[in-house]
Amino acid sequence: MSVRGIFAATLVVGVLAALPLGAARAESEQDREACTPDVHRLCGQYIPDRDAIIQCLKHNMRNLVPACRKVMSRPYRPG
């Protein structure tokens, strides 16, 4: 993998890790792994704007892989 590819992957994981808790937020390493490919495939132009990435993923729900769709469909659970 090129240095640019490693940087992009690290940036995506960092963006997803920084998402606030709640609906349509990645909360674990498994959740981040589920959505990282979809972020690159569908929403890469919005990196590093996490709010724009969330909106993009929500807008593209029907195009997400099942694992990411499940992450993005979770209801808000505080605490």
N, C-alpha and C positions, 0 to 999 in steps of 0.2 A: 504494500500500500504506500502511496506517495505521502510526502509530508503534508501536502495540501489535503489529502483524503483523511489523514489522521487528525489534522486540525479541524476539519469539518465535522467529523464524527464526534470529537471531543466537545466541540461547540454545541452540537445538537443535544448530546447527553447533558451538558451543563444547563442548557436552556430548559430542557424537560425536568431536570432535577430542581430547578428554581421555581417551577410553577407553584402557585399558591394551592393549598389544600382545598378540595371541593370538587364539584361536578366537573367532569372532563379534565381532570388533572392527573398526571402521572405521579404516583405516590411511592413506588418501589422500583428497584432495579429491574424487576421483571416487567413492570408496566412500561418503563422507559425503553427496554429492549423490544417490547411489542410494537411501540409506536415510532421508533427511530426510522425504520425504512419508509414508513408513510410520510413522515416529516420531510425526508429527503425527496421522495418521489412526488409528493403533492404540494408541499408548502415550503420548499427550500428557499424560495425567493424572500421569505419573511424572516429568515434567520438573521439576527438574533432577537427579533421582537416577539417575546413569548406570548403576548396578548394576541398578536396577529396570527401566530402559529395555532393557538387554541381556536380562534375563529375559523381559520382555514380548515383545520381538522373537523370541526363541527359542520362546516359547510360541505365537506366531502365525506360525510359519514357513510354514505352508500358505497364509496370507493375504498374504504379502509379495509385492511385485512381483519378477519374476525376478532383476533386478539386485541388489536388496537380499538376496534369498535366497542368492545366490551369495556375497556378502560375509559373511553370517552363517554360512555353511557351511564357511568356510575352516578348515583345521586349524591348530593352533598351530605357529608357526615362530619360535623364539627368534632374536634378533639380527637 
